[in-house]
Amino acid sequence: MKNIKNVLVALDLSEIDTKLIEYASFLAEKLSLEKVYFVHNIKKYEISELFAEQLKDINLDGLITEEIEDKLKNHFSATSETEILISEDHYTESLINYVANKYLIDLLIVGNKDHQTGTGVIPDKLLRLMKCDILAIPKNASEKLENIWIGTDFSKESRKSLQLGRFLKDKLQAQLTAAHVFNVPIQFSPYLDKEEMLPKIEKHTREKFSKFLSKNNEDLMETRIIRGRDSSVSTRLLEESMKNEADLLVVSDKGGNIFSSLLVGSVTDELFDSDLPLPLWVCK
């Protein structure tokens, strides 16, 4: 049974921190979280050579802690216990992974930034390092979880997404939709007419979908079968979830079959590297 008790929020003192704190407060209240940790990594080596003289008498850790405390007072209203963690490490990904393991973190919350500014959501390394779930929040995300979409490819790994959906539904009474994007296998397309293949593939997909949900005791969940067309699986999932006003998209970190895949390095990676229009929850 899926459960979320301890959450870690990665802050970088940028504009998106306020949104992350507000969303963490929302989750803490709705999911009855036990504790929310806020971590910031100071990369002193990047500035110390230029400003060593100015920094020598400044308690940077204390100043940053005070800044985060002020933001928590203004933007974190939940009753869950909180703790601020400030560290200095050359590798932020390794630090976050260490903290997550030390404090038995169930969910890491990070910001999804505008890629046009040259800043990525987080390095792919972190997506692979973490053993806990990861939730990427765009700056315009609303604190609402009434309509949740779950991307699935019917694999054993994607059952984790259904378990999370069940947990969120029980906690929030949210509407769940399981979505699958199918494409015509490219290895067959030179030899078979694509339009003739589509009905057979769609029928096969519906049968697999029904068996998959039944096997996982989710027979009554709403389902959507989406043709990939010329767009990638990740693009179609985002398009359809936004068209249907989803508040959250959930995917597993691994998966795969012959018609689409949710493998790290494939769909999940593409989603995580996108400028997300809605929050993305990756089940590990």
C-alpha positions as CSV (number, residue, x, y, z in Angstrom):
1,M,0.0,0.0,0.0
2,K,1.4,3.4,-1.0
3,N,1.9,5.9,1.7
4,I,3.6,9.3,1.9
5,K,4.8,10.5,5.3
6,N,8.1,12.4,4.9
7,V,8.6,15.0,2.1
8,L,11.8,16.8,1.0
9,V,11.6,20.1,-0.8
10,A,14.7,21.2,-2.8
11,L,15.1,25.0,-2.6
12,D,17.6,27.2,-4.6
13,L,16.6,30.7,-3.4
14,S,15.1,31.5,-6.8
15,E,11.6,32.8,-7.6
16,I,10.1,29.3,-7.8
17,D,10.8,28.6,-4.1
18,T,7.6,30.3,-3.0
19,K,5.5,28.0,-5.3
20,L,7.3,24.9,-3.9
21,I,6.6,25.9,-0.3
22,E,3.0,26.7,-1.1
23,Y,2.5,23.3,-2.9
24,A,4.3,21.5,-0.1
25,S,2.0,23.1,2.4
26,F,-1.0,22.1,0.3
27,L,0.2,18.4,0.2
28,A,1.0,18.4,3.9
29,E,-2.5,19.4,4.8
30,K,-4.3,17.1,2.3
31,L,-2.1,14.1,2.8
32,S,-1.5,14.5,6.6
33,L,2.2,14.5,6.2
34,E,4.3,13.9,9.3
35,K,7.3,16.0,8.4
36,V,8.4,18.3,5.6
37,Y,12.2,19.0,5.2
38,F,13.5,22.0,3.2
39,V,17.0,21.6,1.9
40,H,19.3,24.2,0.2
41,N,22.9,23.5,-0.9
42,I,25.3,26.4,-0.8
43,K,28.0,26.1,-3.5
44,K,30.5,28.4,-1.8
45,Y,33.3,27.2,-4.1
46,E,31.5,29.1,-6.9
47,I,31.7,32.4,-5.2
48,S,34.4,32.2,-2.5
49,E,37.3,33.1,-4.8
50,L,35.7,36.3,-6.0
51,F,34.2,37.4,-2.7
52,A,36.3,35.7,-0.1
53,E,37.1,38.9,1.7
54,Q,33.4,40.0,1.9
55,L,32.2,36.6,3.0
56,K,34.8,35.9,5.7
57,D,32.7,37.6,8.5
58,I,29.3,36.6,7.2
59,N,27.3,33.7,8.6
60,L,25.9,32.7,5.2
61,D,24.2,29.5,6.6
62,G,22.4,31.7,9.2
63,L,21.3,34.3,6.7
64,I,19.9,31.7,4.3
65,T,18.1,29.8,7.1
66,E,16.5,33.1,8.2
67,E,15.4,33.8,4.6
68,I,13.8,30.4,4.3
69,E,12.2,30.7,7.8
70,D,10.5,33.9,6.6
71,K,9.2,32.3,3.5
72,L,7.8,29.4,5.6
73,K,6.0,31.8,7.9
74,N,4.3,33.5,4.9
75,H,3.7,30.5,2.7
76,F,3.5,27.3,4.7
77,S,0.3,27.1,6.7
78,A,0.0,23.3,7.3
79,T,0.5,21.9,10.8
80,S,3.0,19.3,9.7
81,E,6.4,19.5,11.4
82,T,9.1,21.3,9.3
83,E,12.9,21.4,9.4
84,I,15.4,23.4,7.3
85,L,18.6,21.8,6.2
86,I,21.5,23.9,4.9
87,S,24.6,22.3,3.5
88,E,27.7,22.9,1.4
89,D,28.5,20.3,-1.2
90,H,30.0,20.3,-4.7
91,Y,27.3,18.0,-6.0
92,T,23.8,19.0,-5.2
93,E,22.3,15.7,-6.6
94,S,24.5,13.6,-4.3
95,L,23.5,15.8,-1.3
96,I,19.8,15.5,-2.0
97,N,20.1,11.8,-2.4
98,Y,22.0,11.5,0.9
99,V,19.4,13.6,2.7
100,A,16.6,11.6,1.2
101,N,18.1,8.3,2.4
102,K,19.0,9.6,5.8
103,Y,15.6,11.0,6.6
104,L,13.5,8.2,5.0
105,I,12.0,10.6,2.4
106,D,9.0,9.3,0.5
107,L,8.7,12.2,-1.9
108,L,11.1,14.8,-3.3
109,I,9.6,18.0,-4.6
110,V,11.6,20.1,-7.1
111,G,10.9,23.0,-9.3
112,N,10.4,22.8,-13.1
113,K,12.0,25.9,-14.5
114,D,11.7,27.6,-17.9
115,H,14.1,25.8,-20.2
116,Q,14.3,28.9,-22.4
117,T,16.2,30.7,-19.7
118,G,18.9,27.9,-19.9
119,T,18.0,26.3,-16.6
120,G,16.9,22.7,-16.5
121,V,14.4,21.1,-14.0
122,I,17.2,19.0,-12.4
123,P,20.0,16.9,-14.0
124,D,19.0,13.5,-15.3
125,K,21.4,12.1,-12.7
126,L,19.0,13.0,-9.9
127,L,16.1,11.2,-11.6
128,R,18.2,8.0,-11.7
129,L,19.8,8.5,-8.2
130,M,16.7,8.9,-6.1
131,K,15.0,5.9,-4.6
132,C,11.9,7.9,-3.6
133,D,9.2,9.4,-5.8
134,I,9.9,12.8,-7.4
135,L,7.3,15.6,-8.0
136,A,8.3,18.4,-10.4
137,I,6.3,21.6,-10.0
138,P,6.0,24.3,-12.6
139,K,5.9,27.9,-11.4
140,N,2.2,28.4,-12.4
141,A,0.9,25.2,-10.8
142,S,-2.3,25.5,-8.8
143,E,-2.8,23.9,-5.4
144,K,-5.5,21.5,-6.7
145,L,-5.7,17.7,-7.1
146,E,-9.2,16.9,-8.3
147,N,-8.4,15.4,-11.7
148,I,-5.4,13.1,-11.8
149,W,-4.1,11.4,-15.0
150,I,-1.9,8.3,-14.8
151,G,0.2,7.3,-17.8
152,T,0.5,3.5,-18.2
153,D,2.0,1.0,-20.6
154,F,0.6,-2.1,-18.7
155,S,4.0,-3.1,-17.4
156,K,4.7,-4.4,-14.0
157,E,6.5,-1.2,-13.1
158,S,3.5,1.0,-14.0
159,R,1.5,-0.7,-11.3
160,K,3.2,1.7,-8.9
161,S,1.4,4.6,-10.6
162,L,-1.9,2.9,-10.0
163,Q,-1.0,2.3,-6.4
164,L,-0.2,6.0,-6.0
165,G,-3.4,7.0,-7.8
166,R,-5.4,4.8,-5.4
167,F,-3.7,6.4,-2.4
168,L,-4.4,10.0,-3.7
169,K,-8.0,9.0,-4.5
170,D,-8.6,7.7,-1.0
171,K,-7.0,10.9,0.5
172,L,-8.5,13.5,-1.9
173,Q,-11.5,11.8,-3.5
174,A,-9.9,12.7,-6.8
175,Q,-11.0,11.6,-10.2
176,L,-8.5,9.1,-11.8
177,T,-7.9,8.5,-15.5
178,A,-5.5,5.9,-16.7
179,A,-4.1,6.9,-20.1
180,H,-2.2,4.9,-22.7
181,V,-0.5,6.2,-25.8
182,F,0.0,3.7,-28.7
183,N,1.9,4.0,-31.9
184,V,2.3,1.7,-34.9
185,P,5.5,-0.3,-34.4
186,I,8.0,1.4,-36.7
187,Q,9.6,-1.9,-37.6
188,F,6.4,-3.1,-39.4
189,S,5.4,0.2,-41.1
190,P,7.4,-0.3,-44.3
191,Y,5.6,-3.6,-45.0
192,L,2.1,-3.1,-43.7
193,D,-0.5,-0.4,-44.3
194,K,-0.6,1.8,-41.2
195,E,-4.4,2.5,-41.5
196,E,-5.1,-1.2,-41.7
197,M,-2.9,-1.9,-38.6
198,L,-4.6,0.7,-36.4
199,P,-7.9,-1.1,-35.7
200,K,-6.0,-4.3,-34.7
201,I,-3.6,-2.4,-32.5
202,E,-6.4,-0.4,-30.8
203,K,-8.4,-3.6,-30.2
204,H,-5.3,-5.3,-28.8
205,T,-4.6,-2.3,-26.6
206,R,-8.2,-2.2,-25.2
207,E,-8.0,-5.8,-24.3
208,K,-4.6,-5.4,-22.6
209,F,-5.9,-2.3,-20.8
210,S,-9.0,-4.1,-19.4
211,K,-6.9,-7.1,-18.2
212,F,-4.3,-4.8,-16.7
213,L,-6.8,-2.8,-14.7
214,S,-8.8,-5.9,-13.6
215,K,-5.6,-7.6,-12.4
216,N,-4.9,-4.5,-10.3
217,N,-8.4,-4.2,-9.0
218,E,-9.1,-1.0,-10.8
219,D,-11.9,-2.1,-13.2
220,L,-13.9,1.1,-12.6
221,M,-11.2,3.6,-13.4
222,E,-11.8,5.8,-16.4
223,T,-9.5,5.0,-19.3
224,R,-8.2,6.8,-22.3
225,I,-6.5,5.2,-25.3
226,I,-4.6,7.8,-27.3
227,R,-3.1,7.5,-30.8
228,G,0.4,8.7,-30.9
229,R,0.2,10.0,-34.5
230,D,3.3,12.0,-35.4
231,S,4.0,13.3,-31.9
232,S,6.0,11.6,-29.2
233,V,4.3,9.7,-26.4
234,S,5.3,12.3,-23.8
235,T,3.9,15.1,-26.0
236,R,0.6,13.3,-26.5
237,L,0.3,12.6,-22.8
238,L,0.8,16.2,-21.9
239,E,-1.5,17.4,-24.7
240,E,-4.4,15.2,-23.7
241,S,-4.0,15.7,-19.9
242,M,-4.1,19.4,-20.4
243,K,-7.0,19.2,-22.8
244,N,-8.9,17.4,-20.1
245,E,-7.8,19.9,-17.4
246,A,-5.8,17.4,-15.3
247,D,-4.2,18.8,-12.1
248,L,-1.4,16.2,-12.0
249,L,0.2,13.7,-14.4
250,V,1.6,10.5,-12.8
251,V,4.1,8.1,-14.5
252,S,6.4,5.3,-13.4
253,D,10.2,5.6,-13.7
254,K,10.3,2.4,-15.8
255,G,8.2,0.3,-18.0
256,G,7.9,-0.8,-21.6
257,N,6.2,-2.8,-24.3
258,I,6.2,-2.9,-28.1
259,F,3.7,-0.1,-28.6
260,S,5.0,2.5,-26.2
261,S,7.4,2.8,-23.3
262,L,7.8,4.6,-20.0
263,L,11.5,4.0,-19.6
264,V,13.9,6.4,-17.9
265,G,15.7,7.8,-20.8
266,S,12.5,7.7,-22.9
267,V,9.1,9.0,-22.1
268,T,9.7,9.7,-18.4
269,D,13.0,11.5,-19.2
270,E,11.3,13.5,-21.9
271,L,8.5,14.6,-19.6
272,F,11.0,15.5,-16.9
273,D,13.0,17.6,-19.3
274,S,9.9,19.4,-20.6
275,D,8.6,22.8,-19.7
276,L,5.7,21.3,-17.8
277,P,2.3,22.8,-17.9
278,L,1.2,20.8,-14.9
279,P,2.9,19.0,-12.0
280,L,4.5,15.7,-12.8
281,W,4.8,12.9,-10.3
282,V,7.4,10.1,-11.0
283,C,6.8,6.9,-9.1
284,K,10.1,5.1,-8.3
